[in-house]
């Protein structure tokens, strides 16, 4: 990946933010070395790791890398034969113990977090070092007596020797012949040897060795000759103890060296897990979603013009919904929708200065680089990207004093380099193409450069002020205009990107509103070509008609939703009536069966009574009458059953439709997680499906999915005169309203719910933040009154708690 472009896009700042979430030094270093991959399979694997880690954070927050230490230097020292200090060994023990726990935990969660479990399999067993270090070194770094029998014996001898020495000196202190010579009746130490504080005036009165003198010179610290031998023995024991401790540490260091390869591999695996979890923490922090990474499609010719080379679509995919720049404050950044259809691969972005064109280019490039690095991106679910071989950008001031280059020259050098290296699997971002020189020449040069990129089939985004590029985009297949919207009433940019229409100059309007005299504004307007004024007027009318069309479509969709809601209520009522009908029939059948059984029982009872009370001849006489009643009872039961069967046949409900098929977009219930989600993709080769659970994407076996609602059908395109409305697309599973005024937020919520319902989303997450609670209350009140919101509930703690509301939408 082009390092200059990564620097221009401020990718290193994203890595710094990523590194802040790592646990130990090796993970931080690996995070800072992260680079985008050009391999689709590798990028997908990285995204699967991040999704698995994010799922673990949500379901098993106790699984962390806390306690892991950077042991690389210690292992390298042991390999070179150095003796490790106790603290280094304790760090190694803690890391081994944490690796052991992680291996055990991920083995248990192998099916749930397979990518992480496969990395955890590289973690070695404890290798016996944990117990060896624990038996030898305390948590405070002290060598324990249990480290070796010799150490325990030496320390016991030292304790006994000190006790004997102190007792002997204490007897001397109490001796009437010695105590008057002492400054104080105590036993003290100097240079590790036990001494008595002798008054300087009595020097020589107590035979011994002077080890020290007080600062005043009034006291001499004397080791009596009678205890010199005992002190010497104590020093010998201390030396032997130190030697034994070094021997123990050396033995432990040799064991570490023997397993150096396994420990280094363990550190690499832990660092990799650390970075993966850092990506998950960063995704949570940015409220990010996993993008769908798709392969390049087969190149497809779009146009052949006589002798001109054909324009060929490179087969790339660029679809970012609600994209936010990751380095801008989340409560201030305006989400962008940059979605290119299958016939478009180049965009010309126009609009006012400081309107967000440069931020748009940087957002697209940075999010593409992040996605190819395994990081989830701050965008809504449903975003998809191709995996580019390289990303090139020419953004910002390229002036160089050292190379005596002007801004124009600096840009040209960079563009020449890009043209030499870019191909159809590249993404090119050019800001203010052709600026810094004569406008006429700059416009011609910008058009030629853009045309060269388009003819070579290179996915390109260009920000410009030149109207010539707007016309080029309008007339060239594969290229589309886009504009940064501007509010002429407030004289401020809205930072919203509008695809499909070019921006228009607002200079005269801004100048007029800022107080420039009317005659000067009109004089400037008179300098325009009539065709340019007509184009501006036409552009204004197109924008106005688009707004009207959108408003009318929203009204039509609201009416359709109300009709569908009524239909859903009627269907529900019919289901209730059917249930009541079945209950009535069952009760009637049970009552009839009970009465017939009672009648038959009564007949049997009469037979028994007649047999007992009547003479045989009377019983025989009455038998035909009894038999007639019994036959009548049986006939009555038969008629009742036939009547019930006829009623059931006449009132039977329509045959139950088979369950809807499993397809992308279908709402499903993931049984092993007990959660509802939406199918993002089917993987027939592994009999698995990718399912979106909120902003999480995970793989799960198809047999563990139960379809709750079918995939929404694509709405038919609508034509309104010459203005074609795009098909309704999924707005993503999340809407971010944090920091917006209540009125603006409710308008955005209304538009979002319209599109979410049309896209068939089963539920959505509204991120409004906690703050004062005013926005939250307004959002939930609007959801309670919305005709197509079935219910709502606060988000789970892992989703943001009271800062998020999850709304379940009506579905067909």
N, C-alpha and C positions, 0 to 999 in steps of 0.2 A: 504494500500500500504506500502511496506517495507520501513521504514524510513531510514535505513542504505543505501539502494540502492539510494534513492532520494538524499541523501547527496553525495554519490559517483558520481552520474550523474550531480551534481551541479544544481539540480532543485531549491534550495533556491535562487540562483543567478538569475534565470529566474523570480522568484516571486518578487525579489527586482526590477528588470527591469519593471515588470508589475505594481508594487506599485507606481513607479514614475509617472505613467499616471493617478493615482487616484486624486480626487478633494479634499476630506476632510478625516479627521483622521479615521472615521469609515470605509470608503471605503478602506483606506490603510491597516488597521488591517485585514479586511476580505480578501484582496488580499494576504497578507502574510500567511494567514491560508489556502489558497487554496490547496486542495489535489486531486489527480486523483481519479475518481470514477470507480468502477468495474462494474457498471450497464450500459449496452448498451443503454437503454432508457434514462437514466439520461445524459450520455455522449452526445447522439444525441441532447437532449434538450439544453444542454449547448452550443453545436456548433450552434444550431439554434439561440440562443440568440446572440451569437457573430456575426453571419452572418447578423442578423437583425440590430444590432447596427452599423455594418460597412456600411450597406446600408443607414441607417439614416445619418451617417457621410457624405456620398457621396451626398445624395439628399437634406438633411435638416441640413446643418452645424450649423444653428442657435439653434438647440436643444442641450443643454449642461446642466451640473450640476453646472456650475459656479454660485456662490452665496449661495450654500449650506454650512452650518456650522455644526460642531459637537455639538449637543445640549444634548448629553446624560448626562453629568454632571449636567447641569442646570435642566433637568427634574428630575433627581434623587434628587437634592437638594430641588426642589419644593415639591416632594413627601414626603420628610422628614420634611417639614414644614418651611424650610428656606426661607428668602426673597431674591428674585433674584435682581441683580443689573441691571441697565438700559442696559448696553452693552450686557448682557446675553439675555435679552428680545428682543433686536434688532436682535441678531443672530437668535433667535427663529423665529422672524417675517420674516426675510429674507428667512429662510429655509422653513417655511410654504408657503410663497408666491411662491418660486421656485417649491415646490411640487405641488401647485395648478396649475401652468403653465404647468408642465410636465404632470400632469394627463389630462389636457385639450388637450395638443398637441398629446399625445399618443392615446387618445380616437378618435381623428380625423384620426389618422393613424393606426387604429386597424387592418385593413386588410393587410396593408403594413408591419407592424412590430408587428405581433400578440404576439410573446413571450414577448416583452417589454411592450406592452399594458396591458397584463395580470398582470405583476408586478406593473405597474402604477396604476392599479385598487385598489391596497392595500394602496395607498396614500390617507389619509383622506381629506375631505374638510377642508377649513381654520379654522373651529370650532369657528369662531367669534374672534379669538385671533389676527388676522392680523389687523382688524379695531380697536380693543380695544387698542393694543399696539401703533398703529399709532396715535390715538387720544390723547394718554397720553405722548408719548416720541418722541422727535425730532430726526432727523437723527444724530445729534451730541451727543445724549444721555442725553439731557436736558428734565426735566419734563415740559410739556406744561401747560399753564393756562387752556386749554380745558380739562385737565384730571379730574377736578371736580370744581363745582361752588364755594365751600368753598376755594379751593386753589386760584382761581382767585380773590376772595374777600380779602383774607389775603394778597396777593401780592399787590393788589391795596392800601390797608390800609398801607402797609409797604412803598410803594412809597410816599404816601402823608405824612406819618410821617417823613420820611427822608427829604422831601422837607421843611417841617416846621422847623425841627431841624437845617438844614443847613442855612436856612434864618435867624434864630435867632442867630446862631453863627456868621454869616457874619455881622449882625448888631453890635454884640459885637466887632468884629475886627475893624469896622469903628468907634467905639465909641472913642472919644478923650481921655477918661479916661483910656481906656484899651489898645489901640494900642501901646502906648510907652512901655508897659510891655512885648510885644510880640517880639520874635526873628524874626518872619516873619508874615506878614498879611495874613495868610492862615488858612483854616480849614483842619485838617487831621484826621487819624484814628489810634488807637492803641487797639489791642485785640477786634476789632469789634465795638469799641465805638468812637464817634466823640470827638475830643479834640482840644485844642489850644496850640501852641508852646510858652511856657512862659520862659522868661529869668530867669536863676537860681538865679540871684541877687534879683529878685522881688518875691521870694517864699513867699507865704502867702498874697501877695498883691491882688491876684485873688483867692477868695474862691473856692475850688473845690478839686477833687480827682486826685492825681498824678498817672498816669498809666505807665509812662516810663521815662527814662532819656537818652539823647544822649550819644554817646560814649565819648565825650569830657567833659560831665558833665555841659556844658554851657546852655543846654536847658532842660526844664521839660515839659512833655506833660500832660496837666491838663484838666480834664473834669469839667467845671464850674458847681457849685451846681445848677444853674438855669436850666440846661438842663439834670440833672441826671435822673429825672423822665421820660423825653421824651426818653432818651437813653434806660432806662429800658423797656419802652413800646416797643421800636423797637426790643430789644432782645427777648421780649416775642413773638412778631409777628414772628420773625425769627424761634424761637423754634416751634411755632405752624405750620409754613410752613413746617419745617423739619418733624414734626410729620405727617402732612397730606401727604407729599411725601412718607413717609414710609408706611402709610396706603394704598396709591394708589398702590405702588409696591407690598405690601402684598396681595392686592386684585387680582392683575394680577398674582402673584405667585400661589394663590389658584386656579385660573382658569387654570393655567398650570398644577397644580397637579391633577385637576379634569379630565384632558384629558391625563394623563401621559401614560396610556396604548396605546392610539392611537398614541401619539407622538413617543413612543418607536418603535411601529410597522412601523411608517413612516420612522424613522431613519434606521431601518433594510432594508426596501424596497429601500431607497435612496442609502444605502451602496451597495446593490446588483446591482442596476443600475450603480452605480459608477464603480464597478468591471467589469461589462459587457462592459461598454464603454471603460474602460482601456484595456480590451482584444482586442477591436476593434482598439484602437490607437496603441497597440503593434503590431497587425497584419499589420497595415499600415506601421509602422516603419520597420518591418522585411520583408515587401513585401511578406507576407505569404498567404497561400491558405487554404481553409477548406478541411480537409481530409474526405474521405468517411469512416464512421465507420460501420463495417459489423459484423454480428453475426458469432459465430463459426459454421462451418459446421459439419455434422455428422462424427464422427471418421471413418476412412476408413483403413482397413488393407493393407499394401503394400507388405509384405513378410512374409512367414512362412518357417523357415529353420529347419527341423527335430525337435530336442529337444529344439532349441532356441526359446525364446519367440517371438511372432510376432512383427513386426514393424508396428505401427499404426499411421497414420497421424492424428494429433489432430484436424484438421479442421480449423486451424488458417489461417489468411491472413496477409501478410506483403509485402506491395508494396509502396515503397517510391521513388518518381521520383524527381531528382534534389534536393535532401535533403541537407540542409545546417545547420551546427551547429549554434544555435541561439546566442551563446556567442562569436563567432569568428567574426572578421571584415568582413562585407559583400563583400568588394571589394577584399578580399584575400582568402576567403574560396572557396574550389573547390566542386561543387555540386556532390552528390553521388546518384547513382541509386541502390537501394537494393530492388529487385523485385523477390519474390519466386513464382514459379508456383504452381499449385494445387497438385503436387506430392512431393513438397519439403517443409521441415519445419526446417531444420538445415543447418548451413553454417559454413565452416571452412575457415577462412581468413588467408592467408599467404602473406608474402612480406617482404621488407627490414625494418630494424629499422628506426624509425622516418618517416615511410612511410604513416602513417595515420590509422593504424589498430585500435589503441585505440580510436582515434577520431571517427572512423566509429561506433564502439560499443556504444560510448557515444551518438552519434547523433541518432542512432536508439532508444536507451532507452529513451533519453530525449524527442524526438519527440512523442514517444508513450505516455509518461506521460503527456506531454502538450496537446495532442489530447484528452486524457481522463479527462483533467481538463477544457475543453471547449475552450482552446486556439487554434487558427489556427496556422499551422506549416509552417516554412520556407522551403517549398517544392513546386513542381509544381502541378497544378490541375491534378486530376486523381489518386493521391496517396490514398491508402486505407489501413486500419488497423483493426485488431480485437481489441476488448476491453478486455484486460487481467485482470484476477482477481488480479494478482500481477506481479511485475517486480523485478527480482533479478539480481544483478551485483557483480562481483568480479573483480575489476579494480584498478590498482595502487598498491602502496607499502603498505603491511599489516604488516610491522614490528612494534613490540610494545615492548619498553624497559620496561614499567611498568609490563607487563605480562611475560617478559623474553621469548618472542616469536621471532623466526627468521621470515624472509619474507615467507619462505615456510610454516612454522607452522601457521602464520597468515592467509595465503591463504587457507590452509586446514580447519581451523576452520570455515572460512566463507563458504567454499564449502560444508562442512558437514551440516551447518545450511541450506543452499540452498536446498540440496538434501532431507532434512527432510520436507521442507515446499512446494516445487514446485510440481505442477501437470500439467496436459495437458492444463489447461487454464492459464498457466504462461508463461512469457518470461524470459529466462535466458541468461545473457551476461557474458562471461568468457574471461578475457584477459591473454595471456601467460599462458595457462593452463599447470600445471605440471612443471613450471619453479622453479628455486631456489634450485634445488637438483641435484643429479646425472642424467645426460642426459638420460641414458638408462632406469633407473627406472622412471624418470619423464615422458618419452614418454609413457611407459607402463601404468603408472597411468593415464595420460591424456587420452589415448585411452579408458581405462576402464570407466573413469568418463563420457566421451562423449557417449560411448555406452550405459551406464545406462540411461542417459538422453534421448537418441534416442529411446531406447526400451520402455521407459515410455511415449513416445509421447509428449515430451516437446519441444516447439519452442526454439531453442538454436542458438546463434551465438558465435563462439569461434575464438579467434585470437591466432596463434601459429607459432612457427618456426619448429616444429617437422615434418619431412617427413612422419612419420608413420600415422599422422592424415590426411595428403593429400591422402594417399593410402586408409585409412578407408573411407574418404568421397567419393572417386572414386568408391569404391566397395559396398557401403551401400545405399540401396534405401531410399529416403527421405532426403539424405544429399547431399550437393553440395559444390564443391570447389569454392573459390573466391580469388582474389589476388589484392594487391595494386600494381599498375603499377610503373615501375622504368625506367628512361631514362639512359641507359648505356653510352651514349655519353656525357651527361652533369653531370653524376654521381649524379643526384638529383632525389628524388621521385616525381612523378607527382600528388600524392594524389588522383588518380582516381581508382575507384573500378571496377574490371572486373569480372563479374559473369561467372561461368562455367569452369574456368581454374585455377589450382593452380599457385602460384608464384614460382619462382625458385631463388636459391641463386645467388647473384651477388658479393659475397665476392671476388672471384678470379679476376673477371674483374675489380672491383673497385681497388683492390690492385695493379693490373698491371698498370692501368691508373694513379695511384698515384705514380708510380715509383718504386714499388717493383721489384728487379732484376728478369729477365726472368727465370733464373734457379730455383729460389725459387718458383715462381708461378708454373712452370712445375712440380717441386718436389711435391708440394701440390696437383696438379692435378693427379699425379701418385698415390697418396694415396687413390683416389676414387675407388670404385668398378666399374668395366666396365659397370655393369647394371645401376649404378647411372649416369655415363656419357651419356649412351645411353638415359636414361630418360630425362636428361637435354636437350640433342640434340633434342629429340622428342618433348619436350615441346616448345623449340624454334621454331621448324618447325610448330607446331600447331598454335602458336601465329602468325607466318608469314602467314600461310595459311588463318587464320581467317582475318587478315588484307587484304589479297588479295581478299578473298570472299566478305568482306564488300565493298572494292573499286569497284569490278565488279558489285556487286548488286546496288551500287549507280549509276554506269554508266547505267546499264539496266533500273533502275528506272527513270533516267533522260531522256533516250530515250522514255520510256513509257509515261512520262509526256509530252514530246514534241509531241508525237502522239496524246495524249489526248487533248493537247492544240489545235492542228490542227483540231481535230474532233470538239472541242467546237467552234472554229472559223467558221468551215463549217456549223455547226448546227445554229449558229447565222446568217450566211449569208442566209441559207435556210429560216429561219424565216423572214428575211428582204425581200427575194424574194416573199414569201407567202403574206406578207403585201402589197408589190407592186402590186402583181397579183390581190389581192382583191380590191385595190384602182383603178386599170385600169378597172376591170369589173364594179365596182360601177359607175365610170365615164361614161363608154360606155352605161351602162343601163340607167343612167340618161339622157344622150344625146339622145338616141333612144326614150325614153319615151317623152322627150320634143318635138322631131320632130313629133312623131305620134300625140301628143296632138295639136301641131300647125296645122297639116294637118286636123285633125277632126274639129278644130275651123274654119279653112278656108272653109271647106265644109259647115258648118252651116251658115257661112257668105254668101256664094254663094246662098244658098237656100233662105235666107232672101232677098237678092238683086233681084233674079229672081222673087220672089213673088211680089215684089213691082213694078218692071219695065216691066215685060212681061204680055201680055194678059193671061187669065186663061188657054186657050187652049194650048199656047206655054209652059206654066209652066208644064202642065200635060205631054206634049210631052217630055220635058227635064227631067222629074222626074226619069224615069228609068235610064238615064245616070248618074244622080247625085247619085242615090241609088247604082249603080254599083261601083262608085268611093268610096263611104262610105264603102261598103262591102270589097273593096280591101284594104282600110286603116285598117279596123278591122282585116283582115287576115294578113296584114303586122305586126301589133302589136302582134298578136298571134305567128307568126313565130319568131319575135324578142325574145319574152319571152322564147319560146322553145329553141332557139339557146343559150340564156344565161344559161338556166337550164342545157343544155348538156355540155356547157363549164365548168360550175361549177362542174358538176359531174365528168368530166374527169380530172380536175385539183385540185379536193378537196384534202386537206392535210390529212394525217393519223389521225385517231381518237385521241383526246387528252387523254393522260393517266391520270388516277385518281391521286389525290394528294398523295404523299408518306405517309406511315403510321407514326404515332407518336411512336417513339421507342428510347431507350437510344442511344445517339450518334447523333440523328437527330438535324439538325440546325433549330432553330425556331425563330419566331418573337414574343416577349412578348408585347402584345398590350397595357397593362396598364402602361408599362414603356417606350414604344417606343424604345426598344433595342433588338438586336439580341443576342442569346445565344445558348447553346448546352444542350440537355436533358441529365442529369446525371442518373436519375432513375424515374420510374413511380410508383405512389402510388395509386393503384386502389381502396383501401378501403376508401380513402378520395377524390377520383377524382381529385388528384393533381399530379404535377410533380416537381421534383427537377431539377432546371435549373442552369447551370454555366454561369454567366455573368462576363467574365474575370476571376478574381480569387474569385469572390463572388458566393456562392451557396445559392439559395433561393427557397422557395416553392411557387407555384402559381397554380391557377386552370387550368385544362387542357383546358377548353372551351375558355380561353384567349390566347391560343397559336396557331400560324399559322405556319405550317411546310414549311420551305424554301428549305431544302435539306434532303434527307433520311440519315439514319445512315450508315456509311461506313461499307462495308463488311469486314469480317476478311480475310486477305490474307492467301492463302494456304501455309503450311510449305514447305520449299525447302530443298532438300538434295543435297549435293555436296560431293560425295564419302562417307566417313565416318563422314564428318563434317556436322552436322545438324544446319541450320540457324534458329534462333527463329522467330516466326511471328512478323510482324511489330506492335509495340505497340505505343500508343499515347505518345508523349514526353511531354505532358502537354501544357497548353495554354501560357506559358511564357518561355523565354530564357533570362538568365542573362549573360551579357557580360562585366559588369562594371569592370574596372581595368585590362582587358586583352589587350595584344598587338593587333594591327590592324590585322596582318596576321593570328594570332591564332583565333581572334574573327571571321574573315570571314570564316575560315575553320569550326569553330563550327556552324556558321550561316548556311552554306551550308548543313552540316549534319542534323541540326535541321529542316530546311525547307523540306529536303527530307522526313524525318520521319513524320513531321506534315502533309505533303500532302498525304502520303500513309495512314496515320491514318484518313484522311478525315476531318481534322479540318477546319472549315470555316474561322477562322482568328486566329492570334497569336499576342502576345505582346513581343516586343524585348526591353529589359531593358539595355540600354547602358550608361545611366548617361549623365550629361551635360558636365562637365569638360571643356576641350578646344574646344570641338566640332569636333575634328578630327575623333574619332571613330563613332560619330553620322553620319557625312557626308559619311564615308565609308560604313556604314551599309545601309543608305538610297540609296546610289548609287547602291549597290549590289541588293537591293530589286527592284529598278527600272528596272534592267536588267534581273531579274530572270524570267524564262518562266512561272512559276506558281504563281507568285504574281500578282494578278489582280490590286491592288492599295495599297497605304499606306498613312497614315496620322499620325500627331503627337498625342500623348496621350492627353486625357482630363486632366485638372488640378488635378482632383482627382486621375488620374492614374499615374501622374508623369510629365505631361507636356512635355517639350522638352527633358526630360531625357528618354522618352519612345516613341517607334514607333509601331503603330498598323498596321499590314499587313494583307490584305484580300487575301485569297488564291483562286485559281481557283477550282471549284467543278464540279463534273459531273452533 
